[in-house]
């Protein structure tokens, strides 16, 4: 059982580092990332910075094992939002085969990370929202 815990923590640390790198990328290259912000979403480049900060905060949360249940659910919701508002429309409106494949890869990548985030959040038994007695 202890071996499982070590491997699980390594996987969570790996995801944490990747999320922090994604977040830093949002701050370093906001104009490159802004092309993914849906046009109908008011705020423009502000959303790039908000998402970058969210990735960094979730990564730090997972690294420090603080607020893991909350941030895991937030990350999963954020990624599902990305799939529905960015990647699926890109897939549906892609002009060529390569762009369609790239959009599909992004759908699958974000779905996999969302699933892992849900698994991490569900496994954070010691952390409660304090909204209910059963958890």
Rosetta silent file (secondary structure, phi, psi, omega in degrees, C-alpha in Angstrom):
SEQUENCE: XXXXXXXXXXXXXXXXXXXXXXXXXXXXXXXXXXXXXXXXXXXXXXXXXXXXXXXXXXXXXXXXXXXXXXXXXXXXXXXXXXXXXXXXXXXXXXXXXXXXXXXXXXXXXXXXXXXXXXXXXXXXXXXXXXXXXXX
SCORE:     score description
SCORE:     0.000 S_00000001
   1 L     0.000  -36.406 -178.943    0.000    0.000    0.000 S_00000001
   2 H   -65.852  -37.133  178.368    2.855    2.367    0.768 S_00000001
   3 H   -60.970  -41.480  178.470    4.324    1.843   -2.725 S_00000001
   4 H   -60.067  -42.228 -178.828    0.982    2.903   -4.233 S_00000001
   5 H   -63.705  -41.591 -179.601    1.036    6.091   -2.161 S_00000001
   6 H   -64.607  -47.051  179.778    4.572    7.006   -3.315 S_00000001
   7 H   -63.481  -40.331  178.816    3.752    6.440   -6.996 S_00000001
   8 H   -63.811  -42.663  178.299    0.515    8.394   -6.612 S_00000001
   9 H   -65.106  -39.210  177.794    2.326   11.357   -5.008 S_00000001
  10 H   -61.851  -42.480  178.331    4.927   11.350   -7.801 S_00000001
  11 H   -62.267  -41.381  179.476    2.126   11.480  -10.392 S_00000001
  12 H   -67.290  -40.660  177.753    0.492   14.380   -8.552 S_00000001
  13 H   -63.848  -39.207  177.378    3.829   16.225   -8.298 S_00000001
  14 H   -61.579  -47.019  176.725    4.389   15.715  -12.021 S_00000001
  15 H   -60.970  -39.853  179.524    0.967   17.184  -12.810 S_00000001
  16 H   -59.285  -47.193 -179.707    1.701   20.066  -10.423 S_00000001
  17 H   -62.969  -42.426  179.459    4.917   20.980  -12.208 S_00000001
  18 H   -63.597  -42.219  178.592    3.201   20.791  -15.607 S_00000001
  19 H   -63.436  -41.355  178.732    0.349   23.028  -14.406 S_00000001
  20 H   -64.122  -40.933  177.262    2.806   25.580  -13.043 S_00000001
  21 H   -63.418  -43.438  175.451    4.681   25.568  -16.371 S_00000001
  22 H   -57.150  -44.575 -179.799    1.358   26.067  -18.231 S_00000001
  23 H   -62.878  -44.111  178.032    0.590   28.974  -15.908 S_00000001
  24 H   -62.367  -40.610  177.834    3.989   30.581  -16.432 S_00000001
  25 H   -58.385  -39.246  178.755    3.545   30.189  -20.193 S_00000001
  26 H   -61.418  -35.805  179.759    0.280   32.157  -19.944 S_00000001
  27 H   -80.444  -33.074 -178.527    2.174   35.034  -18.306 S_00000001
  28 H   -77.336  -35.540 -175.781    5.196   34.895  -20.595 S_00000001
  29 L  -129.354   60.952 -175.787    3.264   34.643  -23.878 S_00000001
  30 H   -64.672  -33.781 -178.915   -0.193   36.127  -23.261 S_00000001
  31 H   -68.906  -35.520  177.780   -0.714   37.215  -26.885 S_00000001
  32 H   -67.845  -34.961 -178.005   -0.019   33.695  -28.175 S_00000001
  33 H   -81.275  -25.340 -175.939   -2.491   32.244  -25.707 S_00000001
  34 H   -62.851  -24.238 -179.797   -5.154   34.893  -26.285 S_00000001
  35 L   -62.782  -17.463  179.905   -6.113   33.383  -29.649 S_00000001
  36 L   -90.036  -10.986  179.238   -7.803   30.590  -27.678 S_00000001
  37 L   -73.430  124.047  179.605  -10.044   32.938  -25.663 S_00000001
  38 L   -57.542  140.641 -177.064  -13.557   32.771  -27.149 S_00000001
  39 L   -60.960  -35.958 -176.953  -14.554   36.053  -28.822 S_00000001
  40 L   -73.086  -11.162 -178.221  -17.860   36.194  -26.934 S_00000001
  41 L   -84.484  113.131 -177.872  -16.050   36.106  -23.565 S_00000001
  42 L   -69.365  136.337  176.513  -15.749   39.675  -22.279 S_00000001
  43 L   125.392  -24.455  175.859  -12.353   40.581  -20.856 S_00000001
  44 L    54.741 -121.053 -173.330   -9.979   39.437  -23.578 S_00000001
  45 H   -66.192  -20.293  177.255   -6.396   39.113  -22.396 S_00000001
  46 H   -57.712  -36.953  179.734   -7.440   39.369  -18.749 S_00000001
  47 H   -65.046  -32.164  177.781   -8.701   35.789  -19.031 S_00000001
  48 H   -62.091  -44.658  179.774   -5.253   34.617  -20.131 S_00000001
  49 H   -69.160  -38.933  178.415   -3.769   35.972  -16.910 S_00000001
  50 H   -62.902  -44.906  179.943   -6.616   34.614  -14.763 S_00000001
  51 H   -66.983  -40.271  176.289   -6.220   31.133  -16.238 S_00000001
  52 H   -58.871  -45.528  178.392   -2.432   31.336  -15.871 S_00000001
  53 H   -64.153  -39.389  179.045   -2.818   32.255  -12.214 S_00000001
  54 H   -62.443  -44.365  177.998   -5.372   29.454  -11.754 S_00000001
  55 H   -59.940  -44.501 -179.668   -2.971   26.878  -13.215 S_00000001
  56 H   -64.286  -45.163 -179.036   -0.174   28.077  -10.936 S_00000001
  57 H   -64.475  -40.087  177.666   -2.414   28.098   -7.847 S_00000001
  58 H   -65.402  -42.854  177.519   -3.763   24.602   -8.571 S_00000001
  59 H   -59.525  -44.299  178.155   -0.205   23.339   -9.106 S_00000001
  60 H   -66.287  -37.406  177.141    0.906   24.856   -5.802 S_00000001
  61 H   -60.482  -45.997  179.736   -2.184   23.448   -4.085 S_00000001
  62 H   -67.066  -37.765  179.525   -1.365   19.948   -5.304 S_00000001
  63 H   -65.594  -41.314 -176.167    2.322   20.330   -4.352 S_00000001
  64 H   -91.346   -6.061 -179.662    1.550   21.510   -0.829 S_00000001
  65 L    60.752   39.188  178.153   -1.484   19.245   -0.363 S_00000001
  66 L  -118.506  133.163  178.521   -3.641   22.218    0.657 S_00000001
  67 L    56.718   32.839 -174.822   -7.192   22.760   -0.623 S_00000001
  68 H   -64.565  -42.218 -179.062   -6.722   19.810   -2.984 S_00000001
  69 H   -60.736  -49.032 -178.979  -10.383   18.805   -3.103 S_00000001
  70 H   -63.579  -50.580 -176.216  -11.514   22.326   -4.048 S_00000001
  71 H   -69.365  -30.312  176.110   -8.744   23.039   -6.567 S_00000001
  72 H   -64.074  -43.998  177.572   -9.081   19.598   -8.143 S_00000001
  73 H   -67.786  -37.793  177.926  -12.755   20.200   -8.858 S_00000001
  74 H   -63.177  -45.436  179.057  -12.021   23.732  -10.094 S_00000001
  75 H   -60.797  -44.491  179.540   -9.344   22.421  -12.476 S_00000001
  76 H   -61.742  -44.266  179.371  -11.668   19.735  -13.826 S_00000001
  77 H   -63.505  -41.238  178.880  -14.460   22.271  -14.389 S_00000001
  78 H   -61.733  -44.451 -178.948  -12.046   24.659  -16.087 S_00000001
  79 H   -68.902  -36.900  176.101  -10.771   21.970  -18.442 S_00000001
  80 H   -65.658  -38.066  174.818  -14.287   20.799  -19.302 S_00000001
  81 H   -60.461  -43.637  177.192  -15.134   24.436  -20.065 S_00000001
  82 H   -59.662  -44.105 -178.904  -12.071   24.569  -22.373 S_00000001
  83 H   -60.178  -47.175 -174.850  -13.186   21.411  -24.148 S_00000001
  84 H   -73.994  -33.690 -173.909  -16.705   22.717  -24.735 S_00000001
  85 H  -101.948  -18.400 -177.646  -15.893   26.321  -25.652 S_00000001
  86 H  -116.631  -59.447 -169.401  -12.506   26.075  -27.382 S_00000001
  87 H   -73.435  -42.447  178.942  -11.534   22.600  -28.545 S_00000001
  88 H   -64.855  -46.258  175.208  -14.881   21.252  -29.793 S_00000001
  89 H   -60.569  -38.633  176.465  -15.600   24.408  -31.840 S_00000001
  90 H   -62.147  -40.062  178.838  -12.032   24.263  -33.211 S_00000001
  91 H   -64.734  -45.459 -177.536  -12.583   20.633  -34.135 S_00000001
  92 H   -68.498  -29.545 -174.884  -15.923   21.366  -35.810 S_00000001
  93 H  -108.739   10.661 -178.652  -14.653   24.385  -37.755 S_00000001
  94 L   -65.637  137.075 -177.880  -11.157   23.173  -38.635 S_00000001
  95 L   -81.697  -32.991 -178.082  -10.315   23.772  -42.269 S_00000001
  96 L  -129.261  170.404 -174.012   -7.834   20.985  -42.783 S_00000001
  97 H   -62.156  -40.120 -177.681   -7.102   17.524  -41.455 S_00000001
  98 H   -64.989  -40.774  179.057   -4.078   18.551  -39.358 S_00000001
  99 H   -67.770  -35.880  176.139   -6.003   21.260  -37.491 S_00000001
 100 H   -64.959  -41.994  178.571   -8.815   18.791  -36.790 S_00000001
 101 H   -64.880  -40.961  178.303   -6.320   16.290  -35.413 S_00000001
 102 H   -62.769  -42.411  177.759   -4.720   18.970  -33.229 S_00000001
 103 H   -63.660  -40.824  178.085   -8.133   19.969  -31.847 S_00000001
 104 H   -64.424  -41.407  177.361   -8.944   16.308  -31.130 S_00000001
 105 H   -60.638  -41.300  178.293   -5.620   15.853  -29.341 S_00000001
 106 H   -66.262  -37.439  175.682   -6.421   18.912  -27.201 S_00000001
 107 H   -60.566  -49.557 -177.833   -9.880   17.500  -26.410 S_00000001
 108 H   -65.810  -40.744  179.520   -8.351   14.200  -25.322 S_00000001
 109 H   -62.194  -49.413 -178.732   -5.502   15.852  -23.373 S_00000001
 110 H   -67.554  -34.688  176.498   -7.811   18.134  -21.428 S_00000001
 111 H   -65.039  -40.788  178.917  -10.276   15.302  -20.805 S_00000001
 112 H   -65.524  -44.190  179.438   -7.459   13.131  -19.428 S_00000001
 113 H   -66.731  -38.983  176.982   -6.157   15.889  -17.159 S_00000001
 114 H   -61.643  -42.254  177.462   -9.718   16.669  -16.008 S_00000001
 115 H   -62.228  -41.777  177.991  -10.210   12.999  -15.170 S_00000001
 116 H   -65.456  -40.490  178.533   -6.958   12.937  -13.203 S_00000001
 117 H   -63.064  -40.579  176.973   -7.980   16.144  -11.387 S_00000001
 118 H   -64.249  -39.804  177.982  -11.319   14.568  -10.440 S_00000001
 119 H   -63.092  -43.541  178.777   -9.494   11.474   -9.185 S_00000001
 120 H   -63.517  -46.219 -179.278   -7.166   13.614   -7.088 S_00000001
 121 H   -62.759  -43.148 -179.401  -10.067   15.661   -5.685 S_00000001
 122 H   -66.423  -28.469 -179.418  -12.119   12.575   -4.867 S_00000001
 123 L   -84.157   -4.542 -179.871   -9.128   11.040   -3.106 S_00000001
 124 L   -85.673   66.100 -174.481   -8.612   14.038   -0.835 S_00000001
 125 L   -64.066  -31.449 -175.484  -10.722   12.464    1.943 S_00000001
 126 L   -79.219   -6.487 -178.961   -9.138   14.489    4.716 S_00000001
 127 L  -110.864  129.257 -175.646  -10.136   17.792    3.109 S_00000001
 128 L  -121.753  153.748  173.637  -13.726   18.935    3.339 S_00000001
 129 L   -80.965  -16.661 -175.649  -15.731   21.798    1.892 S_00000001
 130 L    63.934   27.217  177.060  -17.595   22.059    5.215 S_00000001
 131 L   -97.282  -20.019 -176.225  -20.833   22.254    3.249 S_00000001
 132 L  -151.822  162.592 -179.388  -22.092   18.892    4.388 S_00000001
 133 L   -82.932  -30.660 -177.945  -21.347   16.251    6.983 S_00000001
 134 L   -93.088  132.537  177.401  -20.884   13.318    4.618 S_00000001
 135 L  -157.887    0.000    0.000  -17.823   13.195    2.405 S_00000001
